[in-house]
């Protein structure tokens, strides 16, 4: 290094010299001392670690699909919101989409640095990738590792944006589970594995995607984030209003309240601000460390009222789809309001312990339903859905057994 070379030269000039050269040596020595002082002030760039910020948020956009343009608009919404952020941090976006090949010819990871006082850095590309399946376990893990390496932080949060169908298995139809990268999708258990393998635990995960607030999904993801922000029904193609929410997304303190603020802004936007869409939004904030207790109480209820499962014949299932179903064709019969199911199972005698635990899991819920995509019953709306097996859905029933919720909630003891 240059500094080491200067030190060696200093050693040489400090060696004994003859009187006739001493003045010349002193002048050169003074020059070296000044140079060493400059180098000491500047430091050694090669040894400087990447600074650790307080909070890094990753927005992971899988947009090589039919809503690519809508997902792309989220970037501009984020940029608008970054100026309003009141907390310093790093906002990272991973983009893989087909509608902006001139701007992003390949999957790209880029970031913005925010000082929390209105100053935002220009977009900085961190890394570009060759064409890849952005919903594969390997790629998700790799991108998360890159974010951790290039944008280390004390706390991390994650946003997923794409198509989704919740717990349903990946197949060749409309059932996507999560993501749509030119037809490629990932099952929720596999997504959970990818997140665990990254080694990052998130303050929250926000799904800007349809039908993700389900007990089956939340239970699979209970160990990778403290909070989940999800919708039990469809999400408008415009997605979440990031220009309003970024200040909460980047905030590093009080994760629960910031997650609730995000959910409130989401519903408020479609209820009072968005004139381009008929008001429609459903949302829930889930506290994941309460999911295990909810599964235990559900298991107890399933055992006590197992005989009542025979009520869910074709007539009851059709009734539930009409009144409490969260999925529309071709995803009807895939998810129903969870509280409505327990109320029916217990003959309208929901145990107080269940109600109390459900309120600990769902720390916030709200909706606006002017569009009427599905029926929302205000008396039972819980903000989270569940599957009810029925003989006509053999493919779904088989896959349902692969989910952790199946055993944790006691379905494995009912004959299904």
Secondary structure as a PSIPRED ss2 file (coil, helix, strand):
# PSIPRED VFORMAT (PSIPRED V4.0)

   1 X C   1.000  0.000  0.000
   2 X H   0.000  1.000  0.000
   3 X H   0.000  1.000  0.000
   4 X H   0.000  1.000  0.000
   5 X H   0.000  1.000  0.000
   6 X H   0.000  1.000  0.000
   7 X H   0.000  1.000  0.000
   8 X H   0.000  1.000  0.000
   9 X H   0.000  1.000  0.000
  10 X H   0.000  1.000  0.000
  11 X H   0.000  1.000  0.000
  12 X H   0.000  1.000  0.000
  13 X H   0.000  1.000  0.000
  14 X H   0.000  1.000  0.000
  15 X C   1.000  0.000  0.000
  16 X C   1.000  0.000  0.000
  17 X C   1.000  0.000  0.000
  18 X C   1.000  0.000  0.000
  19 X H   0.000  1.000  0.000
  20 X H   0.000  1.000  0.000
  21 X H   0.000  1.000  0.000
  22 X H   0.000  1.000  0.000
  23 X H   0.000  1.000  0.000
  24 X H   0.000  1.000  0.000
  25 X H   0.000  1.000  0.000
  26 X H   0.000  1.000  0.000
  27 X H   0.000  1.000  0.000
  28 X H   0.000  1.000  0.000
  29 X H   0.000  1.000  0.000
  30 X H   0.000  1.000  0.000
  31 X H   0.000  1.000  0.000
  32 X H   0.000  1.000  0.000
  33 X H   0.000  1.000  0.000
  34 X H   0.000  1.000  0.000
  35 X H   0.000  1.000  0.000
  36 X H   0.000  1.000  0.000
  37 X H   0.000  1.000  0.000
  38 X H   0.000  1.000  0.000
  39 X H   0.000  1.000  0.000
  40 X H   0.000  1.000  0.000
  41 X H   0.000  1.000  0.000
  42 X H   0.000  1.000  0.000
  43 X C   1.000  0.000  0.000
  44 X C   1.000  0.000  0.000
  45 X H   0.000  1.000  0.000
  46 X H   0.000  1.000  0.000
  47 X H   0.000  1.000  0.000
  48 X C   1.000  0.000  0.000
  49 X C   1.000  0.000  0.000
  50 X C   1.000  0.000  0.000
  51 X C   1.000  0.000  0.000
  52 X C   1.000  0.000  0.000
  53 X E   0.000  0.000  1.000
  54 X E   0.000  0.000  1.000
  55 X E   0.000  0.000  1.000
  56 X E   0.000  0.000  1.000
  57 X E   0.000  0.000  1.000
  58 X E   0.000  0.000  1.000
  59 X E   0.000  0.000  1.000
  60 X E   0.000  0.000  1.000
  61 X E   0.000  0.000  1.000
  62 X E   0.000  0.000  1.000
  63 X E   0.000  0.000  1.000
  64 X C   1.000  0.000  0.000
  65 X C   1.000  0.000  0.000
  66 X C   1.000  0.000  0.000
  67 X C   1.000  0.000  0.000
  68 X H   0.000  1.000  0.000
  69 X H   0.000  1.000  0.000
  70 X H   0.000  1.000  0.000
  71 X H   0.000  1.000  0.000
  72 X H   0.000  1.000  0.000
  73 X H   0.000  1.000  0.000
  74 X H   0.000  1.000  0.000
  75 X H   0.000  1.000  0.000
  76 X H   0.000  1.000  0.000
  77 X H   0.000  1.000  0.000
  78 X H   0.000  1.000  0.000
  79 X H   0.000  1.000  0.000
  80 X H   0.000  1.000  0.000
  81 X H   0.000  1.000  0.000
  82 X H   0.000  1.000  0.000
  83 X C   1.000  0.000  0.000
  84 X C   1.000  0.000  0.000
  85 X C   1.000  0.000  0.000
  86 X C   1.000  0.000  0.000
  87 X C   1.000  0.000  0.000
  88 X C   1.000  0.000  0.000
  89 X E   0.000  0.000  1.000
  90 X E   0.000  0.000  1.000
  91 X E   0.000  0.000  1.000
  92 X E   0.000  0.000  1.000
  93 X E   0.000  0.000  1.000
  94 X E   0.000  0.000  1.000
  95 X E   0.000  0.000  1.000
  96 X E   0.000  0.000  1.000
  97 X E   0.000  0.000  1.000
  98 X C   1.000  0.000  0.000
  99 X C   1.000  0.000  0.000
 100 X C   1.000  0.000  0.000
 101 X C   1.000  0.000  0.000
 102 X C   1.000  0.000  0.000
 103 X C   1.000  0.000  0.000
 104 X C   1.000  0.000  0.000
 105 X C   1.000  0.000  0.000
 106 X C   1.000  0.000  0.000
 107 X C   1.000  0.000  0.000
 108 X E   0.000  0.000  1.000
 109 X E   0.000  0.000  1.000
 110 X E   0.000  0.000  1.000
 111 X E   0.000  0.000  1.000
 112 X E   0.000  0.000  1.000
 113 X E   0.000  0.000  1.000
 114 X E   0.000  0.000  1.000
 115 X C   1.000  0.000  0.000
 116 X C   1.000  0.000  0.000
 117 X C   1.000  0.000  0.000
 118 X C   1.000  0.000  0.000
 119 X C   1.000  0.000  0.000
 120 X E   0.000  0.000  1.000
 121 X C   1.000  0.000  0.000
 122 X C   1.000  0.000  0.000
 123 X C   1.000  0.000  0.000
 124 X E   0.000  0.000  1.000
 125 X E   0.000  0.000  1.000
 126 X E   0.000  0.000  1.000
 127 X E   0.000  0.000  1.000
 128 X E   0.000  0.000  1.000
 129 X C   1.000  0.000  0.000
 130 X C   1.000  0.000  0.000
 131 X C   1.000  0.000  0.000
 132 X C   1.000  0.000  0.000
 133 X C   1.000  0.000  0.000
 134 X C   1.000  0.000  0.000
 135 X C   1.000  0.000  0.000
 136 X C   1.000  0.000  0.000
 137 X H   0.000  1.000  0.000
 138 X H   0.000  1.000  0.000
 139 X H   0.000  1.000  0.000
 140 X H   0.000  1.000  0.000
 141 X H   0.000  1.000  0.000
 142 X H   0.000  1.000  0.000
 143 X H   0.000  1.000  0.000
 144 X H   0.000  1.000  0.000
 145 X H   0.000  1.000  0.000
 146 X H   0.000  1.000  0.000
 147 X H   0.000  1.000  0.000
 148 X H   0.000  1.000  0.000
 149 X H   0.000  1.000  0.000
 150 X H   0.000  1.000  0.000
 151 X C   1.000  0.000  0.000
 152 X C   1.000  0.000  0.000
 153 X E   0.000  0.000  1.000
 154 X E   0.000  0.000  1.000
 155 X E   0.000  0.000  1.000
 156 X E   0.000  0.000  1.000
 157 X E   0.000  0.000  1.000
 158 X E   0.000  0.000  1.000
 159 X E   0.000  0.000  1.000
 160 X E   0.000  0.000  1.000
 161 X E   0.000  0.000  1.000
 162 X C   1.000  0.000  0.000
 163 X C   1.000  0.000  0.000
 164 X E   0.000  0.000  1.000
 165 X C   1.000  0.000  0.000
 166 X C   1.000  0.000  0.000
 167 X C   1.000  0.000  0.000
 168 X C   1.000  0.000  0.000
 169 X C   1.000  0.000  0.000
 170 X C   1.000  0.000  0.000
 171 X C   1.000  0.000  0.000
 172 X C   1.000  0.000  0.000
 173 X C   1.000  0.000  0.000
 174 X C   1.000  0.000  0.000
 175 X C   1.000  0.000  0.000
 176 X C   1.000  0.000  0.000
 177 X E   0.000  0.000  1.000
 178 X E   0.000  0.000  1.000
 179 X E   0.000  0.000  1.000
 180 X E   0.000  0.000  1.000
 181 X E   0.000  0.000  1.000
 182 X C   1.000  0.000  0.000
 183 X C   1.000  0.000  0.000
 184 X E   0.000  0.000  1.000
 185 X E   0.000  0.000  1.000
 186 X E   0.000  0.000  1.000
 187 X C   1.000  0.000  0.000
 188 X H   0.000  1.000  0.000
 189 X H   0.000  1.000  0.000
 190 X H   0.000  1.000  0.000
 191 X H   0.000  1.000  0.000
 192 X H   0.000  1.000  0.000
 193 X H   0.000  1.000  0.000
 194 X H   0.000  1.000  0.000
 195 X H   0.000  1.000  0.000
 196 X H   0.000  1.000  0.000
 197 X H   0.000  1.000  0.000
 198 X H   0.000  1.000  0.000
 199 X C   1.000  0.000  0.000
 200 X C   1.000  0.000  0.000
 201 X C   1.000  0.000  0.000
 202 X E   0.000  0.000  1.000
 203 X E   0.000  0.000  1.000
 204 X E   0.000  0.000  1.000
 205 X E   0.000  0.000  1.000
 206 X E   0.000  0.000  1.000
 207 X E   0.000  0.000  1.000
 208 X E   0.000  0.000  1.000
 209 X C   1.000  0.000  0.000
 210 X C   1.000  0.000  0.000
 211 X C   1.000  0.000  0.000
 212 X C   1.000  0.000  0.000
 213 X C   1.000  0.000  0.000
 214 X E   0.000  0.000  1.000
 215 X H   0.000  1.000  0.000
 216 X H   0.000  1.000  0.000
 217 X H   0.000  1.000  0.000
 218 X H   0.000  1.000  0.000
 219 X H   0.000  1.000  0.000
 220 X H   0.000  1.000  0.000
 221 X C   1.000  0.000  0.000
 222 X C   1.000  0.000  0.000
 223 X C   1.000  0.000  0.000
 224 X C   1.000  0.000  0.000
 225 X E   0.000  0.000  1.000
 226 X E   0.000  0.000  1.000
 227 X E   0.000  0.000  1.000
 228 X E   0.000  0.000  1.000
 229 X E   0.000  0.000  1.000
 230 X E   0.000  0.000  1.000
 231 X C   1.000  0.000  0.000
 232 X C   1.000  0.000  0.000
 233 X C   1.000  0.000  0.000
 234 X C   1.000  0.000  0.000
 235 X C   1.000  0.000  0.000
 236 X C   1.000  0.000  0.000
 237 X C   1.000  0.000  0.000
 238 X C   1.000  0.000  0.000
 239 X C   1.000  0.000  0.000
 240 X C   1.000  0.000  0.000
 241 X C   1.000  0.000  0.000
 242 X H   0.000  1.000  0.000
 243 X H   0.000  1.000  0.000
 244 X H   0.000  1.000  0.000
 245 X H   0.000  1.000  0.000
 246 X H   0.000  1.000  0.000
 247 X H   0.000  1.000  0.000
 248 X H   0.000  1.000  0.000
 249 X H   0.000  1.000  0.000
 250 X C   1.000  0.000  0.000
 251 X C   1.000  0.000  0.000
 252 X C   1.000  0.000  0.000
 253 X C   1.000  0.000  0.000
 254 X C   1.000  0.000  0.000
 255 X H   0.000  1.000  0.000
 256 X H   0.000  1.000  0.000
 257 X H   0.000  1.000  0.000
 258 X H   0.000  1.000  0.000
 259 X H   0.000  1.000  0.000
 260 X H   0.000  1.000  0.000
 261 X H   0.000  1.000  0.000
 262 X H   0.000  1.000  0.000
 263 X H   0.000  1.000  0.000
 264 X H   0.000  1.000  0.000
 265 X H   0.000  1.000  0.000
 266 X H   0.000  1.000  0.000
 267 X H   0.000  1.000  0.000
 268 X H   0.000  1.000  0.000
 269 X H   0.000  1.000  0.000
 270 X H   0.000  1.000  0.000
 271 X H   0.000  1.000  0.000
 272 X H   0.000  1.000  0.000
 273 X H   0.000  1.000  0.000
 274 X C   1.000  0.000  0.000
 275 X C   1.000  0.000  0.000
 276 X C   1.000  0.000  0.000
 277 X C   1.000  0.000  0.000
 278 X C   1.000  0.000  0.000
 279 X C   1.000  0.000  0.000
 280 X E   0.000  0.000  1.000
 281 X E   0.000  0.000  1.000
 282 X E   0.000  0.000  1.000
 283 X E   0.000  0.000  1.000
 284 X E   0.000  0.000  1.000
 285 X E   0.000  0.000  1.000
 286 X E   0.000  0.000  1.000
 287 X E   0.000  0.000  1.000
 288 X H   0.000  1.000  0.000
 289 X H   0.000  1.000  0.000
 290 X H   0.000  1.000  0.000
 291 X H   0.000  1.000  0.000
 292 X H   0.000  1.000  0.000
 293 X H   0.000  1.000  0.000
 294 X H   0.000  1.000  0.000
 295 X H   0.000  1.000  0.000
 296 X H   0.000  1.000  0.000
 297 X H   0.000  1.000  0.000
 298 X H   0.000  1.000  0.000
 299 X H   0.000  1.000  0.000
 300 X H   0.000  1.000  0.000
 301 X H   0.000  1.000  0.000
 302 X H   0.000  1.000  0.000
 303 X H   0.000  1.000  0.000
 304 X H   0.000  1.000  0.000
 305 X C   1.000  0.000  0.000
 306 X H   0.000  1.000  0.000
 307 X H   0.000  1.000  0.000
 308 X H   0.000  1.000  0.000
 309 X H   0.000  1.000  0.000
 310 X H   0.000  1.000  0.000
 311 X H   0.000  1.000  0.000
 312 X C   1.000  0.000  0.000
 313 X C   1.000  0.000  0.000
 314 X H   0.000  1.000  0.000
 315 X H   0.000  1.000  0.000
 316 X H   0.000  1.000  0.000
 317 X H   0.000  1.000  0.000
 318 X H   0.000  1.000  0.000
 319 X H   0.000  1.000  0.000
 320 X H   0.000  1.000  0.000
 321 X H   0.000  1.000  0.000
 322 X H   0.000  1.000  0.000
 323 X H   0.000  1.000  0.000
 324 X H   0.000  1.000  0.000
 325 X E   0.000  0.000  1.000
 326 X C   1.000  0.000  0.000
 327 X C   1.000  0.000  0.000
 328 X C   1.000  0.000  0.000
 329 X C   1.000  0.000  0.000
 330 X C   1.000  0.000  0.000
 331 X C   1.000  0.000  0.000
 332 X C   1.000  0.000  0.000
 333 X C   1.000  0.000  0.000
 334 X C   1.000  0.000  0.000
 335 X C   1.000  0.000  0.000
 336 X E   0.000  0.000  1.000
 337 X E   0.000  0.000  1.000
 338 X H   0.000  1.000  0.000
 339 X H   0.000  1.000  0.000
 340 X H   0.000  1.000  0.000
 341 X H   0.000  1.000  0.000
 342 X H   0.000  1.000  0.000
 343 X H   0.000  1.000  0.000
 344 X H   0.000  1.000  0.000
 345 X H   0.000  1.000  0.000
 346 X C   1.000  0.000  0.000
 347 X C   1.000  0.000  0.000
 348 X C   1.000  0.000  0.000
 349 X C   1.000  0.000  0.000
 350 X C   1.000  0.000  0.000
 351 X C   1.000  0.000  0.000
 352 X H   0.000  1.000  0.000
 353 X H   0.000  1.000  0.000
 354 X H   0.000  1.000  0.000
 355 X H   0.000  1.000  0.000
 356 X H   0.000  1.000  0.000
 357 X H   0.000  1.000  0.000
 358 X H   0.000  1.000  0.000
 359 X H   0.000  1.000  0.000
 360 X H   0.000  1.000  0.000
 361 X H   0.000  1.000  0.000
 362 X E   0.000  0.000  1.000
 363 X E   0.000  0.000  1.000
 364 X E   0.000  0.000  1.000
 365 X E   0.000  0.000  1.000
 366 X E   0.000  0.000  1.000
 367 X E   0.000  0.000  1.000
 368 X E   0.000  0.000  1.000
 369 X E   0.000  0.000  1.000
 370 X C   1.000  0.000  0.000
 371 X C   1.000  0.000  0.000
 372 X C   1.000  0.000  0.000
 373 X C   1.000  0.000  0.000
 374 X C   1.000  0.000  0.000
 375 X C   1.000  0.000  0.000
 376 X C   1.000  0.000  0.000
 377 X C   1.000  0.000  0.000
 378 X C   1.000  0.000  0.000
 379 X C   1.000  0.000  0.000
 380 X C   1.000  0.000  0.000
 381 X C   1.000  0.000  0.000
 382 X C   1.000  0.000  0.000
 383 X C   1.000  0.000  0.000
 384 X C   1.000  0.000  0.000
 385 X E   0.000  0.000  1.000
 386 X E   0.000  0.000  1.000
 387 X C   1.000  0.000  0.000
 388 X C   1.000  0.000  0.000
 389 X C   1.000  0.000  0.000
 390 X C   1.000  0.000  0.000
 391 X C   1.000  0.000  0.000
 392 X C   1.000  0.000  0.000
 393 X C   1.000  0.000  0.000
 394 X H   0.000  1.000  0.000
 395 X H   0.000  1.000  0.000
 396 X H   0.000  1.000  0.000
 397 X H   0.000  1.000  0.000
 398 X H   0.000  1.000  0.000
 399 X H   0.000  1.000  0.000
 400 X H   0.000  1.000  0.000
 401 X C   1.000  0.000  0.000
 402 X C   1.000  0.000  0.000
 403 X C   1.000  0.000  0.000
 404 X H   0.000  1.000  0.000
 405 X H   0.000  1.000  0.000
 406 X H   0.000  1.000  0.000
 407 X H   0.000  1.000  0.000
 408 X H   0.000  1.000  0.000
 409 X C   1.000  0.000  0.000
 410 X C   1.000  0.000  0.000
 411 X H   0.000  1.000  0.000
 412 X H   0.000  1.000  0.000
 413 X H   0.000  1.000  0.000
 414 X C   1.000  0.000  0.000
 415 X C   1.000  0.000  0.000
 416 X C   1.000  0.000  0.000
